[in-house]
Amino acid sequence: MLTDRQKNILSLVVTEYIHSVIPVSSQMIAQSSSLGVSPATIRNELGVLEDKGYITHPHTSAGRLPTDLGYRYFVDHLMRRGRVSQDMAGQVMDSFRVKAQSIDDVIQNSSKILSSLTNQASLVFYPKLESQYFKSVNLVPIDDVRMLVVWVSASGMVWQGFLEIEESLEAEELKTICNFINQELKGVLFSNLEIELLSQLGSRKDSLYRLSDVACRIVQESMVVLQELKFSLEGSANVLSNPEFDDLNKTRTIIDFFEDKISLLQLFDRDITTEQGLKVQIGHETQLNSILDCSLITSSYKLKDQSVGFLGVLGPKRMDYGNIISVVEYMSDEMQSLLKQTF
């Protein structure tokens, strides 16, 4: 348990360090606050906070800076939420006023706006395939054993990938499979496509029955290929502009992280189906060594009352949590409204 004075001092250390990037001394706290106690008393309280693991200091004579635990306590108990200004809200409305043709438009636009408003890196993840309703598929033969499969959802999202099949098919046979899937399965959840396809084919006695195995394999293998999460990333250079990353090794590590799609997917994939609402991950809580100096603020968004994706901001641990959390939640709400109206 922290006393009220210790809470006030910890809050001052965090907020001062966020804005100044300078380790905070007892003298700085005494001058910038109305605690009404001497620097010596503040030093004693800083010692207590350090012993409890909330703050640390880089050198013996230096001031203090927050640890991951200190940031966590600040976010959970001391932080004041910011408010999205009318100017920010206007920027969002202006950007969304352009008619969205597809979910791709909404996702990419949202990522750009979020990065611009927070001056950090932003990631917006597309809805997962199984959460979408099937609209159409197109099968394009590449050679005797390869084809390009293009799936389109009712909301306008497009997934495509190459598949190999064991036997060669005539173009007319592919067309027959394609037409059947498009006619009989339109409006079915992607997660139910295979079951519904088997049900439909089981009662067929015509030429399509002979192609049923191929049709099922196309659906099965497509679902495997297209399960990977898709995202839009904007503003990675914003993170590198922070003084924490002046060190060349840290800069290289962050650049490698943003270029490594697998790491980005790891960051979200474990939460995409389990976590809903707002989430703040600080430093080691991300479970990725490459971004131990960063924090991630995310919020889920819904489509047809179902959480289907995430948007988030990645920046240094020394970020303005109160304001950025408000922007992330606001963007999540606005995205949901636009998706509901448009799709």
PERAMO-V988017 format. One record per helix or strand of 3 or more residues. SS is the DSSP state (a for helix, b for strand). FROM is the first residue (numbers start at 1). TO is the last residue. If there is no record, write none. Layout:
# PERAMO-V988017
SS:FROM:TO  SS:FROM:TO
This chain:
# PERAMO-V988017
a:4:20  a:26:32  a:39:51  b:64:66  a:68:78  a:86:96  a:103:118  b:121:125  a:129:131  b:133:141  b:146:153  b:158:164  a:171:184  a:190:202  a:207:210  a:212:225  b:231:234  a:236:240  a:243:245  a:248:259  a:261:269  b:278:282  a:283:286  a:289:291  b:294:303  b:306:316  a:321:342
